[in-house]
Amino acid sequence: MFDGTCPWGARVRAYRSRDVFTTVCSEPWQVAGYWQLRTSIFVDEQRLFSRSDRDANDARSLPIVSLSMQGGMLDQVIGIVRVYPGEDAVWYGGRLGVCQEYRRHGVVGERLIKVAVGTARALGCQRFLATVQAPNVRYFERHRFAVQRPIEVCGRPHALMEARLADFEPVSLPAAFNSSGVAA
Ligand SMILES: CC(C)(COP(=O)(O)OP(=O)(O)OC[C@H]1O[C@@H](n2cnc3c(N)ncnc32)[C@H](O)[C@@H]1OP(=O)(O)O)[C@@H](O)C(=O)NCCC(=O)NCCS
């Protein structure tokens, strides 16, 4: 198995595809990968939650995944985010995460944000809010979000941020969903 070391001794980074497909989950293997990656980031890596990061908002959330592609075929879940509606056409985004191998690849996080806000827009969103961990505020500002106010979540500093909706194109749902976002 490739361990990152070349025969001549230099370490090289494992291949990362730039061919990435981002979509609302429409197949069971995508949903399974979504939960697995969420747990590995928010429970195991960040320790924001002790056993599970699932909450009541998951029941009305659309799970969105980024999938790497190999040889033109969808391969594995490499990024995740969820969106859900609140009152008065306000939508919320959260649990944005990219698997460690694909971070800072300049592709995955950005696509997830575009599809998350774009999907909400396509479903009638008038405002899109996200609770963002303090170290990621700059990242979201670069992706067309503005800070509304600082807040605390799970005992850690966050910011409530709002997307500049006009900067995001609406994104259609996969064919498996009807126009209200319900799986057919
Ligand atoms: C934050 C996160 C989602 C970003 O996704 P990503 O796919 O790694 O980001 P991208 O590759 O699109 O980022 C590209 C650019 O943003 C920069 N960037 C990435 N994370 C950043 C951060 N936290 N703060 C500021 N800039 C950041 C990169 O340096 C890069 O800049 P460059 O193009 O000038 O080199 C990802 O790092 C992650 O999953 N982190 C762990 C989970 C987490 O913190 N989730 C967010 C909860 S609010």
The ligand as an SDF file (V2000), in Angstrom:
LIG
                    3D

 48 50  0  0  0  0  0  0  0  0999 V2000
  -13.0920   25.0470    7.0530 C   0  0  0  0  0  0  0  0  0  0  0  0
  -13.1540   24.0140    5.9390 C   0  0  0  0  0  0  0  0  0  0  0  0
  -14.5940   23.5700    5.7240 C   0  0  0  0  0  0  0  0  0  0  0  0
  -12.6290   24.6950    4.6400 C   0  0  0  0  0  0  0  0  0  0  0  0
  -12.7910   23.8230    3.5490 O   0  0  0  0  0  0  0  0  0  0  0  0
  -11.6060   23.5680    2.4910 P   0  0  0  0  0  0  0  0  0  0  0  0
  -12.1350   22.7170    1.4020 O   0  0  0  0  0  0  0  0  0  0  0  0
  -10.4130   23.0890    3.2410 O   0  0  0  0  0  0  0  0  0  0  0  0
  -11.3540   25.0390    1.9770 O   0  0  0  0  0  0  0  0  0  0  0  0
  -10.8310   25.4640    0.5520 P   0  0  0  0  0  0  0  0  0  0  0  0
   -9.8320   24.4510    0.0680 O   0  0  0  0  0  0  0  0  0  0  0  0
  -11.9960   25.8250   -0.3000 O   0  0  0  0  0  0  0  0  0  0  0  0
  -10.0630   26.7700    1.0000 O   0  0  0  0  0  0  0  0  0  0  0  0
   -9.3660   27.4940    0.1120 C   0  0  0  0  0  0  0  0  0  0  0  0
   -8.8030   28.7360    0.7450 C   0  0  0  0  0  0  0  0  0  0  0  0
   -9.3550   29.0750    2.0170 O   0  0  0  0  0  0  0  0  0  0  0  0
   -8.3140   29.1260    2.9940 C   0  0  0  0  0  0  0  0  0  0  0  0
   -8.8380   28.6170    4.2670 N   0  0  0  0  0  0  0  0  0  0  0  0
   -9.2170   27.3660    4.5420 C   0  0  0  0  0  0  0  0  0  0  0  0
   -9.6280   27.2950    5.8320 N   0  0  0  0  0  0  0  0  0  0  0  0
   -9.5050   28.5500    6.3320 C   0  0  0  0  0  0  0  0  0  0  0  0
   -9.7740   29.1330    7.5950 C   0  0  0  0  0  0  0  0  0  0  0  0
  -10.2440   28.4120    8.6100 N   0  0  0  0  0  0  0  0  0  0  0  0
   -9.5490   30.4560    7.7690 N   0  0  0  0  0  0  0  0  0  0  0  0
   -9.0830   31.2160    6.7430 C   0  0  0  0  0  0  0  0  0  0  0  0
   -8.8090   30.7110    5.5160 N   0  0  0  0  0  0  0  0  0  0  0  0
   -9.0130   29.3980    5.3260 C   0  0  0  0  0  0  0  0  0  0  0  0
   -7.2260   28.2660    2.4590 C   0  0  0  0  0  0  0  0  0  0  0  0
   -5.9820   28.6170    2.9920 O   0  0  0  0  0  0  0  0  0  0  0  0
   -7.3240   28.5780    0.9830 C   0  0  0  0  0  0  0  0  0  0  0  0
   -6.7820   29.8560    0.7070 O   0  0  0  0  0  0  0  0  0  0  0  0
   -5.8680   30.1080   -0.5780 P   0  0  0  0  0  0  0  0  0  0  0  0
   -6.7350   29.7570   -1.7720 O   0  0  0  0  0  0  0  0  0  0  0  0
   -5.5350   31.5590   -0.4940 O   0  0  0  0  0  0  0  0  0  0  0  0
   -4.7190   29.1760   -0.3640 O   0  0  0  0  0  0  0  0  0  0  0  0
  -12.2610   22.7760    6.2250 C   0  0  0  0  0  0  0  0  0  0  0  0
  -10.9570   23.2060    6.4780 O   0  0  0  0  0  0  0  0  0  0  0  0
  -12.7450   21.9020    7.3840 C   0  0  0  0  0  0  0  0  0  0  0  0
  -13.4810   20.9420    7.1720 O   0  0  0  0  0  0  0  0  0  0  0  0
  -12.3170   22.1780    8.6190 N   0  0  0  0  0  0  0  0  0  0  0  0
  -12.6940   21.3310    9.7740 C   0  0  0  0  0  0  0  0  0  0  0  0
  -14.1550   21.4270   10.1240 C   0  0  0  0  0  0  0  0  0  0  0  0
  -14.5910   22.8480   10.3600 C   0  0  0  0  0  0  0  0  0  0  0  0
  -13.9000   23.6230   11.0100 O   0  0  0  0  0  0  0  0  0  0  0  0
  -15.7770   23.1880    9.8280 N   0  0  0  0  0  0  0  0  0  0  0  0
  -16.3020   24.5160    9.8540 C   0  0  0  0  0  0  0  0  0  0  0  0
  -17.2860   24.6630   10.9220 C   0  0  0  0  0  0  0  0  0  0  0  0
  -17.8270   26.3590   10.9880 S   0  0  0  0  0  0  0  0  0  0  0  0
  1  2  1  0
  2  3  1  0
  2  4  1  0
  2 36  1  0
  4  5  1  0
  5  6  1  0
  6  7  2  0
  6  8  1  0
  6  9  1  0
  9 10  1  0
 10 11  2  0
 10 12  1  0
 10 13  1  0
 13 14  1  0
 14 15  1  0
 15 16  1  0
 15 30  1  0
 16 17  1  0
 17 18  1  0
 17 28  1  0
 18 19  1  0
 18 27  1  0
 19 20  2  0
 20 21  1  0
 21 22  1  0
 21 27  2  0
 22 23  1  0
 22 24  2  0
 24 25  1  0
 25 26  2  0
 26 27  1  0
 28 29  1  0
 28 30  1  0
 30 31  1  0
 31 32  1  0
 32 33  2  0
 32 34  1  0
 32 35  1  0
 36 37  1  0
 36 38  1  0
 38 39  2  0
 38 40  1  0
 40 41  1  0
 41 42  1  0
 42 43  1  0
 43 44  2  0
 43 45  1  0
 45 46  1  0
 46 47  1  0
 47 48  1  0
M  END
$$$$
